[in-house]
Amino acid sequence: MAIITNRPLGAGFSATRLLAGMVGRLAAWNDARVTRKALSQLSDRELDDLGLVRGDIDMIAEGRHS
């Protein structure tokens, strides 16, 4: 039985693209985690100095700020 080695894995499948997407999502999750942790450690006064309230932390960490 012959094995064809020069054929793509599948229609539009790219292991590199899949891996890059996974790494990108992991990096975004970690960035949000670090941001959330840093902002959570600030006092209410420090958050107020930045124009934030504690309820804004998740929105900021996820990049949904305006």
PDB file of N, CA, C and O in Angstrom:
ATOM      1  N   MET A   1       0.834  -1.169   0.000  1.00  0.00           N
ATOM      2  CA  MET A   1       0.000   0.000   0.000  1.00  0.00           C
ATOM      3  C   MET A   1       0.885   1.241   0.000  1.00  0.00           C
ATOM      4  O   MET A   1       1.829   1.333   0.784  1.00  0.00           O
ATOM      5  N   ALA A   2       0.586   2.183  -0.866  1.00  0.00           N
ATOM      6  CA  ALA A   2       1.354   3.419  -0.978  1.00  0.00           C
ATOM      7  C   ALA A   2       0.780   4.485  -0.047  1.00  0.00           C
ATOM      8  O   ALA A   2      -0.430   4.559   0.163  1.00  0.00           O
ATOM      9  N   ILE A   3       1.651   5.287   0.492  1.00  0.00           N
ATOM     10  CA  ILE A   3       1.238   6.393   1.358  1.00  0.00           C
ATOM     11  C   ILE A   3       1.547   7.685   0.627  1.00  0.00           C
ATOM     12  O   ILE A   3       2.681   7.923   0.211  1.00  0.00           O
ATOM     13  N   ILE A   4       0.534   8.511   0.476  1.00  0.00           N
ATOM     14  CA  ILE A   4       0.714   9.801  -0.189  1.00  0.00           C
ATOM     15  C   ILE A   4       1.151  10.810   0.872  1.00  0.00           C
ATOM     16  O   ILE A   4       0.421  11.051   1.834  1.00  0.00           O
ATOM     17  N   THR A   5       2.321  11.395   0.706  1.00  0.00           N
ATOM     18  CA  THR A   5       2.862  12.296   1.724  1.00  0.00           C
ATOM     19  C   THR A   5       2.812  13.760   1.340  1.00  0.00           C
ATOM     20  O   THR A   5       3.099  14.623   2.171  1.00  0.00           O
ATOM     21  N   ASN A   6       2.457  14.061   0.108  1.00  0.00           N
ATOM     22  CA  ASN A   6       2.441  15.455  -0.316  1.00  0.00           C
ATOM     23  C   ASN A   6       1.026  16.027  -0.387  1.00  0.00           C
ATOM     24  O   ASN A   6       0.803  17.060  -1.017  1.00  0.00           O
ATOM     25  N   ARG A   7       0.099  15.376   0.240  1.00  0.00           N
ATOM     26  CA  ARG A   7      -1.281  15.839   0.255  1.00  0.00           C
ATOM     27  C   ARG A   7      -1.559  16.613   1.536  1.00  0.00           C
ATOM     28  O   ARG A   7      -1.042  16.251   2.593  1.00  0.00           O
ATOM     29  N   PRO A   8      -2.368  17.678   1.466  1.00  0.00           N
ATOM     30  CA  PRO A   8      -2.709  18.402   2.687  1.00  0.00           C
ATOM     31  C   PRO A   8      -3.545  17.520   3.614  1.00  0.00           C
ATOM     32  O   PRO A   8      -4.192  16.574   3.165  1.00  0.00           O
ATOM     33  N   LEU A   9      -3.526  17.833   4.895  1.00  0.00           N
ATOM     34  CA  LEU A   9      -4.272  17.047   5.880  1.00  0.00           C
ATOM     35  C   LEU A   9      -5.771  17.051   5.617  1.00  0.00           C
ATOM     36  O   LEU A   9      -6.445  16.044   5.837  1.00  0.00           O
ATOM     37  N   GLY A  10      -6.281  18.146   5.159  1.00  0.00           N
ATOM     38  CA  GLY A  10      -7.710  18.235   4.894  1.00  0.00           C
ATOM     39  C   GLY A  10      -8.033  19.580   4.284  1.00  0.00           C
ATOM     40  O   GLY A  10      -7.170  20.452   4.181  1.00  0.00           O
ATOM     41  N   ALA A  11      -9.261  19.743   3.886  1.00  0.00           N
ATOM     42  CA  ALA A  11      -9.672  20.977   3.233  1.00  0.00           C
ATOM     43  C   ALA A  11      -9.572  22.145   4.211  1.00  0.00           C
ATOM     44  O   ALA A  11     -10.346  22.226   5.165  1.00  0.00           O
ATOM     45  N   GLY A  12      -8.637  23.034   3.980  1.00  0.00           N
ATOM     46  CA  GLY A  12      -8.484  24.234   4.797  1.00  0.00           C
ATOM     47  C   GLY A  12      -7.872  24.002   6.171  1.00  0.00           C
ATOM     48  O   GLY A  12      -7.797  24.940   6.964  1.00  0.00           O
ATOM     49  N   PHE A  13      -7.442  22.817   6.473  1.00  0.00           N
ATOM     50  CA  PHE A  13      -6.861  22.528   7.786  1.00  0.00           C
ATOM     51  C   PHE A  13      -5.399  22.930   7.787  1.00  0.00           C
ATOM     52  O   PHE A  13      -4.644  22.602   6.871  1.00  0.00           O
ATOM     53  N   SER A  14      -5.022  23.635   8.815  1.00  0.00           N
ATOM     54  CA  SER A  14      -3.615  24.012   8.962  1.00  0.00           C
ATOM     55  C   SER A  14      -3.247  23.852  10.428  1.00  0.00           C
ATOM     56  O   SER A  14      -3.738  24.584  11.287  1.00  0.00           O
ATOM     57  N   ALA A  15      -2.390  22.903  10.700  1.00  0.00           N
ATOM     58  CA  ALA A  15      -1.973  22.661  12.081  1.00  0.00           C
ATOM     59  C   ALA A  15      -1.294  23.897  12.652  1.00  0.00           C
ATOM     60  O   ALA A  15      -1.452  24.203  13.834  1.00  0.00           O
ATOM     61  N   THR A  16      -0.548  24.602  11.830  1.00  0.00           N
ATOM     62  CA  THR A  16       0.134  25.811  12.291  1.00  0.00           C
ATOM     63  C   THR A  16      -0.875  26.880  12.676  1.00  0.00           C
ATOM     64  O   THR A  16      -0.721  27.545  13.701  1.00  0.00           O
ATOM     65  N   ARG A  17      -1.906  27.047  11.859  1.00  0.00           N
ATOM     66  CA  ARG A  17      -2.939  28.041  12.139  1.00  0.00           C
ATOM     67  C   ARG A  17      -3.703  27.669  13.403  1.00  0.00           C
ATOM     68  O   ARG A  17      -4.026  28.531  14.221  1.00  0.00           O
ATOM     69  N   LEU A  18      -3.985  26.395  13.553  1.00  0.00           N
ATOM     70  CA  LEU A  18      -4.685  25.921  14.743  1.00  0.00           C
ATOM     71  C   LEU A  18      -3.852  26.171  15.994  1.00  0.00           C
ATOM     72  O   LEU A  18      -4.368  26.669  16.994  1.00  0.00           O
ATOM     73  N   LEU A  19      -2.583  25.832  15.944  1.00  0.00           N
ATOM     74  CA  LEU A  19      -1.693  26.045  17.081  1.00  0.00           C
ATOM     75  C   LEU A  19      -1.536  27.528  17.390  1.00  0.00           C
ATOM     76  O   LEU A  19      -1.542  27.922  18.556  1.00  0.00           O
ATOM     77  N   ALA A  20      -1.394  28.354  16.354  1.00  0.00           N
ATOM     78  CA  ALA A  20      -1.260  29.795  16.558  1.00  0.00           C
ATOM     79  C   ALA A  20      -2.509  30.374  17.210  1.00  0.00           C
ATOM     80  O   ALA A  20      -2.413  31.253  18.066  1.00  0.00           O
ATOM     81  N   GLY A  21      -3.672  29.889  16.811  1.00  0.00           N
ATOM     82  CA  GLY A  21      -4.918  30.342  17.427  1.00  0.00           C
ATOM     83  C   GLY A  21      -4.995  29.962  18.895  1.00  0.00           C
ATOM     84  O   GLY A  21      -5.420  30.759  19.731  1.00  0.00           O
ATOM     85  N   MET A  22      -4.586  28.749  19.202  1.00  0.00           N
ATOM     86  CA  MET A  22      -4.602  28.294  20.589  1.00  0.00           C
ATOM     87  C   MET A  22      -3.628  29.100  21.447  1.00  0.00           C
ATOM     88  O   MET A  22      -3.954  29.489  22.569  1.00  0.00           O
ATOM     89  N   VAL A  23      -2.441  29.345  20.917  1.00  0.00           N
ATOM     90  CA  VAL A  23      -1.447  30.132  21.649  1.00  0.00           C
ATOM     91  C   VAL A  23      -1.945  31.559  21.843  1.00  0.00           C
ATOM     92  O   VAL A  23      -1.748  32.145  22.907  1.00  0.00           O
ATOM     93  N   GLY A  24      -2.578  32.112  20.840  1.00  0.00           N
ATOM     94  CA  GLY A  24      -3.128  33.459  20.936  1.00  0.00           C
ATOM     95  C   GLY A  24      -4.206  33.562  22.005  1.00  0.00           C
ATOM     96  O   GLY A  24      -4.230  34.514  22.784  1.00  0.00           O
ATOM     97  N   ARG A  25      -5.103  32.568  22.036  1.00  0.00           N
ATOM     98  CA  ARG A  25      -6.162  32.572  23.061  1.00  0.00           C
ATOM     99  C   ARG A  25      -5.577  32.399  24.454  1.00  0.00           C
ATOM    100  O   ARG A  25      -6.043  33.024  25.406  1.00  0.00           O
ATOM    101  N   LEU A  26      -4.567  31.559  24.577  1.00  0.00           N
ATOM    102  CA  LEU A  26      -3.914  31.357  25.869  1.00  0.00           C
ATOM    103  C   LEU A  26      -3.232  32.646  26.336  1.00  0.00           C
ATOM    104  O   LEU A  26      -3.321  33.005  27.510  1.00  0.00           O
ATOM    105  N   ALA A  27      -2.565  33.330  25.435  1.00  0.00           N
ATOM    106  CA  ALA A  27      -1.896  34.588  25.781  1.00  0.00           C
ATOM    107  C   ALA A  27      -2.917  35.649  26.185  1.00  0.00           C
ATOM    108  O   ALA A  27      -2.687  36.388  27.143  1.00  0.00           O
ATOM    109  N   ALA A  28      -4.035  35.736  25.474  1.00  0.00           N
ATOM    110  CA  ALA A  28      -5.076  36.712  25.817  1.00  0.00           C
ATOM    111  C   ALA A  28      -5.681  36.401  27.184  1.00  0.00           C
ATOM    112  O   ALA A  28      -5.928  37.308  27.978  1.00  0.00           O
ATOM    113  N   TRP A  29      -5.920  35.114  27.457  1.00  0.00           N
ATOM    114  CA  TRP A  29      -6.449  34.720  28.760  1.00  0.00           C
ATOM    115  C   TRP A  29      -5.468  35.098  29.867  1.00  0.00           C
ATOM    116  O   TRP A  29      -5.876  35.610  30.909  1.00  0.00           O
ATOM    117  N   ASN A  30      -4.191  34.852  29.648  1.00  0.00           N
ATOM    118  CA  ASN A  30      -3.192  35.162  30.669  1.00  0.00           C
ATOM    119  C   ASN A  30      -3.066  36.673  30.873  1.00  0.00           C
ATOM    120  O   ASN A  30      -2.935  37.132  32.008  1.00  0.00           O
ATOM    121  N   ASP A  31      -3.104  37.441  29.799  1.00  0.00           N
ATOM    122  CA  ASP A  31      -3.053  38.903  29.928  1.00  0.00           C
ATOM    123  C   ASP A  31      -4.233  39.404  30.756  1.00  0.00           C
ATOM    124  O   ASP A  31      -4.062  40.260  31.625  1.00  0.00           O
ATOM    125  N   ALA A  32      -5.432  38.875  30.491  1.00  0.00           N
ATOM    126  CA  ALA A  32      -6.618  39.278  31.252  1.00  0.00           C
ATOM    127  C   ALA A  32      -6.470  38.882  32.718  1.00  0.00           C
ATOM    128  O   ALA A  32      -6.858  39.639  33.608  1.00  0.00           O
ATOM    129  N   ARG A  33      -5.917  37.710  32.970  1.00  0.00           N
ATOM    130  CA  ARG A  33      -5.730  37.232  34.345  1.00  0.00           C
ATOM    131  C   ARG A  33      -4.769  38.149  35.097  1.00  0.00           C
ATOM    132  O   ARG A  33      -5.038  38.526  36.238  1.00  0.00           O
ATOM    133  N   VAL A  34      -3.657  38.509  34.470  1.00  0.00           N
ATOM    134  CA  VAL A  34      -2.664  39.375  35.105  1.00  0.00           C
ATOM    135  C   VAL A  34      -3.251  40.760  35.369  1.00  0.00           C
ATOM    136  O   VAL A  34      -3.054  41.326  36.444  1.00  0.00           O
ATOM    137  N   THR A  35      -3.971  41.304  34.391  1.00  0.00           N
ATOM    138  CA  THR A  35      -4.599  42.616  34.552  1.00  0.00           C
ATOM    139  C   THR A  35      -5.622  42.595  35.674  1.00  0.00           C
ATOM    140  O   THR A  35      -5.654  43.493  36.515  1.00  0.00           O
ATOM    141  N   ARG A  36      -6.459  41.561  35.681  1.00  0.00           N
ATOM    142  CA  ARG A  36      -7.477  41.431  36.716  1.00  0.00           C
ATOM    143  C   ARG A  36      -6.840  41.358  38.104  1.00  0.00           C
ATOM    144  O   ARG A  36      -7.318  41.993  39.044  1.00  0.00           O
ATOM    145  N   LYS A  37      -5.781  40.597  38.227  1.00  0.00           N
ATOM    146  CA  LYS A  37      -5.103  40.452  39.513  1.00  0.00           C
ATOM    147  C   LYS A  37      -4.497  41.780  39.967  1.00  0.00           C
ATOM    148  O   LYS A  37      -4.635  42.165  41.128  1.00  0.00           O
ATOM    149  N   ALA A  38      -3.826  42.476  39.047  1.00  0.00           N
ATOM    150  CA  ALA A  38      -3.187  43.750  39.396  1.00  0.00           C
ATOM    151  C   ALA A  38      -4.220  44.789  39.822  1.00  0.00           C
ATOM    152  O   ALA A  38      -4.028  45.481  40.822  1.00  0.00           O
ATOM    153  N   LEU A  39      -5.308  44.899  39.073  1.00  0.00           N
ATOM    154  CA  LEU A  39      -6.335  45.884  39.427  1.00  0.00           C
ATOM    155  C   LEU A  39      -7.055  45.510  40.715  1.00  0.00           C
ATOM    156  O   LEU A  39      -7.443  46.389  41.484  1.00  0.00           O
ATOM    157  N   SER A  40      -7.234  44.232  40.957  1.00  0.00           N
ATOM    158  CA  SER A  40      -7.918  43.789  42.174  1.00  0.00           C
ATOM    159  C   SER A  40      -7.108  44.099  43.425  1.00  0.00           C
ATOM    160  O   SER A  40      -7.673  44.239  44.510  1.00  0.00           O
ATOM    161  N   GLN A  41      -5.805  44.206  43.286  1.00  0.00           N
ATOM    162  CA  GLN A  41      -4.955  44.487  44.433  1.00  0.00           C
ATOM    163  C   GLN A  41      -4.908  45.974  44.789  1.00  0.00           C
ATOM    164  O   GLN A  41      -4.382  46.345  45.839  1.00  0.00           O
ATOM    165  N   LEU A  42      -5.460  46.827  43.917  1.00  0.00           N
ATOM    166  CA  LEU A  42      -5.496  48.258  44.210  1.00  0.00           C
ATOM    167  C   LEU A  42      -6.607  48.565  45.201  1.00  0.00           C
ATOM    168  O   LEU A  42      -7.619  47.866  45.259  1.00  0.00           O
ATOM    169  N   SER A  43      -6.405  49.617  45.977  1.00  0.00           N
ATOM    170  CA  SER A  43      -7.452  50.057  46.905  1.00  0.00           C
ATOM    171  C   SER A  43      -8.535  50.789  46.123  1.00  0.00           C
ATOM    172  O   SER A  43      -8.338  51.156  44.965  1.00  0.00           O
ATOM    173  N   ASP A  44      -9.677  50.997  46.764  1.00  0.00           N
ATOM    174  CA  ASP A  44     -10.755  51.742  46.109  1.00  0.00           C
ATOM    175  C   ASP A  44     -10.301  53.159  45.770  1.00  0.00           C
ATOM    176  O   ASP A  44     -10.693  53.711  44.742  1.00  0.00           O
ATOM    177  N   ARG A  45      -9.483  53.741  46.625  1.00  0.00           N
ATOM    178  CA  ARG A  45      -8.961  55.089  46.389  1.00  0.00           C
ATOM    179  C   ARG A  45      -8.059  55.104  45.148  1.00  0.00           C
ATOM    180  O   ARG A  45      -8.147  56.013  44.323  1.00  0.00           O
ATOM    181  N   GLU A  46      -7.197  54.095  45.025  1.00  0.00           N
ATOM    182  CA  GLU A  46      -6.301  54.020  43.866  1.00  0.00           C
ATOM    183  C   GLU A  46      -7.093  53.801  42.579  1.00  0.00           C
ATOM    184  O   GLU A  46      -6.774  54.382  41.542  1.00  0.00           O
ATOM    185  N   LEU A  47      -8.119  52.967  42.648  1.00  0.00           N
ATOM    186  CA  LEU A  47      -8.977  52.768  41.471  1.00  0.00           C
ATOM    187  C   LEU A  47      -9.676  54.071  41.108  1.00  0.00           C
ATOM    188  O   LEU A  47      -9.789  54.407  39.929  1.00  0.00           O
ATOM    189  N   ASP A  48     -10.150  54.814  42.124  1.00  0.00           N
ATOM    190  CA  ASP A  48     -10.815  56.092  41.872  1.00  0.00           C
ATOM    191  C   ASP A  48      -9.860  57.079  41.206  1.00  0.00           C
ATOM    192  O   ASP A  48     -10.263  57.843  40.329  1.00  0.00           O
ATOM    193  N   ASP A  49      -8.597  57.063  41.622  1.00  0.00           N
ATOM    194  CA  ASP A  49      -7.597  57.933  40.992  1.00  0.00           C
ATOM    195  C   ASP A  49      -7.448  57.618  39.505  1.00  0.00           C
ATOM    196  O   ASP A  49      -7.121  58.497  38.707  1.00  0.00           O
ATOM    197  N   LEU A  50      -7.686  56.374  39.143  1.00  0.00           N
ATOM    198  CA  LEU A  50      -7.613  55.961  37.734  1.00  0.00           C
ATOM    199  C   LEU A  50      -8.944  56.153  37.003  1.00  0.00           C
ATOM    200  O   LEU A  50      -9.042  55.900  35.803  1.00  0.00           O
ATOM    201  N   GLY A  51      -9.961  56.599  37.732  1.00  0.00           N
ATOM    202  CA  GLY A  51     -11.275  56.782  37.134  1.00  0.00           C
ATOM    203  C   GLY A  51     -12.042  55.482  37.007  1.00  0.00           C
ATOM    204  O   GLY A  51     -12.911  55.354  36.145  1.00  0.00           O
ATOM    205  N   LEU A  52     -11.727  54.505  37.867  1.00  0.00           N
ATOM    206  CA  LEU A  52     -12.371  53.197  37.815  1.00  0.00           C
ATOM    207  C   LEU A  52     -13.067  52.890  39.130  1.00  0.00           C
ATOM    208  O   LEU A  52     -12.760  53.479  40.166  1.00  0.00           O
ATOM    209  N   VAL A  53     -13.992  51.975  39.071  1.00  0.00           N
ATOM    210  CA  VAL A  53     -14.593  51.391  40.266  1.00  0.00           C
ATOM    211  C   VAL A  53     -14.344  49.893  40.195  1.00  0.00           C
ATOM    212  O   VAL A  53     -14.028  49.359  39.132  1.00  0.00           O
ATOM    213  N   ARG A  54     -14.483  49.229  41.311  1.00  0.00           N
ATOM    214  CA  ARG A  54     -14.181  47.799  41.377  1.00  0.00           C
ATOM    215  C   ARG A  54     -14.988  47.001  40.335  1.00  0.00           C
ATOM    216  O   ARG A  54     -14.504  45.995  39.816  1.00  0.00           O
ATOM    217  N   GLY A  55     -16.189  47.441  40.038  1.00  0.00           N
ATOM    218  CA  GLY A  55     -17.028  46.758  39.058  1.00  0.00           C
ATOM    219  C   GLY A  55     -16.504  46.840  37.626  1.00  0.00           C
ATOM    220  O   GLY A  55     -16.954  46.094  36.757  1.00  0.00           O
ATOM    221  N   ASP A  56     -15.556  47.744  37.379  1.00  0.00           N
ATOM    222  CA  ASP A  56     -14.983  47.892  36.037  1.00  0.00           C
ATOM    223  C   ASP A  56     -13.865  46.897  35.749  1.00  0.00           C
ATOM    224  O   ASP A  56     -13.458  46.752  34.596  1.00  0.00           O
ATOM    225  N   ILE A  57     -13.365  46.214  36.764  1.00  0.00           N
ATOM    226  CA  ILE A  57     -12.163  45.391  36.615  1.00  0.00           C
ATOM    227  C   ILE A  57     -12.325  44.308  35.558  1.00  0.00           C
ATOM    228  O   ILE A  57     -11.461  44.166  34.692  1.00  0.00           O
ATOM    229  N   ASP A  58     -13.408  43.543  35.606  1.00  0.00           N
ATOM    230  CA  ASP A  58     -13.593  42.474  34.611  1.00  0.00           C
ATOM    231  C   ASP A  58     -13.691  43.031  33.201  1.00  0.00           C
ATOM    232  O   ASP A  58     -13.127  42.469  32.262  1.00  0.00           O
ATOM    233  N   MET A  59     -14.414  44.144  33.053  1.00  0.00           N
ATOM    234  CA  MET A  59     -14.577  44.751  31.733  1.00  0.00           C
ATOM    235  C   MET A  59     -13.216  45.209  31.187  1.00  0.00           C
ATOM    236  O   MET A  59     -12.916  44.996  30.012  1.00  0.00           O
ATOM    237  N   ILE A  60     -12.412  45.825  32.024  1.00  0.00           N
ATOM    238  CA  ILE A  60     -11.092  46.295  31.603  1.00  0.00           C
ATOM    239  C   ILE A  60     -10.193  45.111  31.261  1.00  0.00           C
ATOM    240  O   ILE A  60      -9.502  45.119  30.242  1.00  0.00           O
ATOM    241  N   ALA A  61     -10.209  44.100  32.115  1.00  0.00           N
ATOM    242  CA  ALA A  61      -9.346  42.933  31.900  1.00  0.00           C
ATOM    243  C   ALA A  61      -9.665  42.207  30.595  1.00  0.00           C
ATOM    244  O   ALA A  61      -8.772  41.665  29.944  1.00  0.00           O
ATOM    245  N   GLU A  62     -10.936  42.200  30.223  1.00  0.00           N
ATOM    246  CA  GLU A  62     -11.351  41.523  28.992  1.00  0.00           C
ATOM    247  C   GLU A  62     -11.244  42.422  27.767  1.00  0.00           C
ATOM    248  O   GLU A  62     -11.553  41.992  26.656  1.00  0.00           O
ATOM    249  N   GLY A  63     -10.808  43.674  27.959  1.00  0.00           N
ATOM    250  CA  GLY A  63     -10.621  44.579  26.830  1.00  0.00           C
ATOM    251  C   GLY A  63     -11.901  45.190  26.307  1.00  0.00           C
ATOM    252  O   GLY A  63     -11.954  45.621  25.155  1.00  0.00           O
ATOM    253  N   ARG A  64     -12.935  45.237  27.135  1.00  0.00           N
ATOM    254  CA  ARG A  64     -14.219  45.778  26.689  1.00  0.00           C
ATOM    255  C   ARG A  64     -14.420  47.217  27.164  1.00  0.00           C
ATOM    256  O   ARG A  64     -15.560  47.665  27.288  1.00  0.00           O
ATOM    257  N   HIS A  65     -13.353  47.938  27.427  1.00  0.00           N
ATOM    258  CA  HIS A  65     -13.478  49.308  27.899  1.00  0.00           C
ATOM    259  C   HIS A  65     -13.728  50.243  26.729  1.00  0.00           C
ATOM    260  O   HIS A  65     -13.410  49.927  25.583  1.00  0.00           O
ATOM    261  N   SER A  66     -14.297  51.390  27.034  1.00  0.00           N
ATOM    262  CA  SER A  66     -14.598  52.349  25.955  1.00  0.00           C
ATOM    263  C   SER A  66     -13.721  53.573  26.029  1.00  0.00           C
ATOM    264  O   SER A  66     -13.846  54.472  25.198  1.00  0.00           O
TER     265      SER A  66
END
